[in-house]
């Protein structure tokens, strides 16, 4: 199984629906805020089959998980359950190729239809290599964040 992150941080419901349908997303991993949006647009999502939610945010909101479970034709699972399955049924990694998609970053859609930019593993590796060349003082414990 391969996966690509579809980045829709801060997107409204229409932008979320557009980006999920355009990329044919089958699995959504989200937090509390996004889960509410997904419940609201559930009837418009064509390809979503699984929703995995971050557990800590939902311990006190079982009603929201129940609402989303009944909103679409998908399974709703906690990240803790997925991690448990991974420990019980380990699989060998399927390493990506340089041309494989690692992320599709979407605009918010505030001025029209959201637009996605495709980034490959090769793009990310090239950027990381350039940063390591230009900023040679970065060490093993340093973190570089670009947005």
Rosetta blueprint (number, residue, H / E / L):
1 X L
2 X L
3 X L
4 X L
5 X E
6 X E
7 X E
8 X L
9 X L
10 X L
11 X L
12 X L
13 X H
14 X H
15 X H
16 X H
17 X H
18 X H
19 X H
20 X H
21 X H
22 X H
23 X H
24 X L
25 X L
26 X L
27 X E
28 X E
29 X E
30 X E
31 X L
32 X H
33 X H
34 X H
35 X H
36 X H
37 X H
38 X H
39 X H
40 X H
41 X L
42 X H
43 X H
44 X H
45 X L
46 X L
47 X L
48 X L
49 X L
50 X E
51 X E
52 X E
53 X E
54 X L
55 X H
56 X H
57 X H
58 X L
59 X L
60 X L
61 X L
62 X H
63 X H
64 X H
65 X H
66 X H
67 X H
68 X H
69 X H
70 X L
71 X L
72 X L
73 X L
74 X L
75 X E
76 X E
77 X E
78 X E
79 X H
80 X H
81 X H
82 X H
83 X H
84 X H
85 X H
86 X H
87 X H
88 X H
89 X L
90 X L
91 X L
92 X L
93 X L
94 X L
95 X L
96 X L
97 X L
98 X L
99 X L
100 X L
101 X E
102 X E
103 X E
104 X E
105 X E
106 X E
107 X L
108 X L
109 X L
110 X L
111 X L
112 X L
113 X L
114 X L
115 X L
116 X E
117 X E
118 X E
119 X E
120 X E
121 X H
122 X H
123 X H
124 X H
125 X H
126 X H
127 X H
128 X H
129 X H
130 X H
131 X H
132 X H
133 X H
134 X H
135 X L
136 X L
137 X L
138 X L
139 X L
140 X L
141 X L
142 X L
143 X L
144 X L
145 X L
146 X L
147 X L
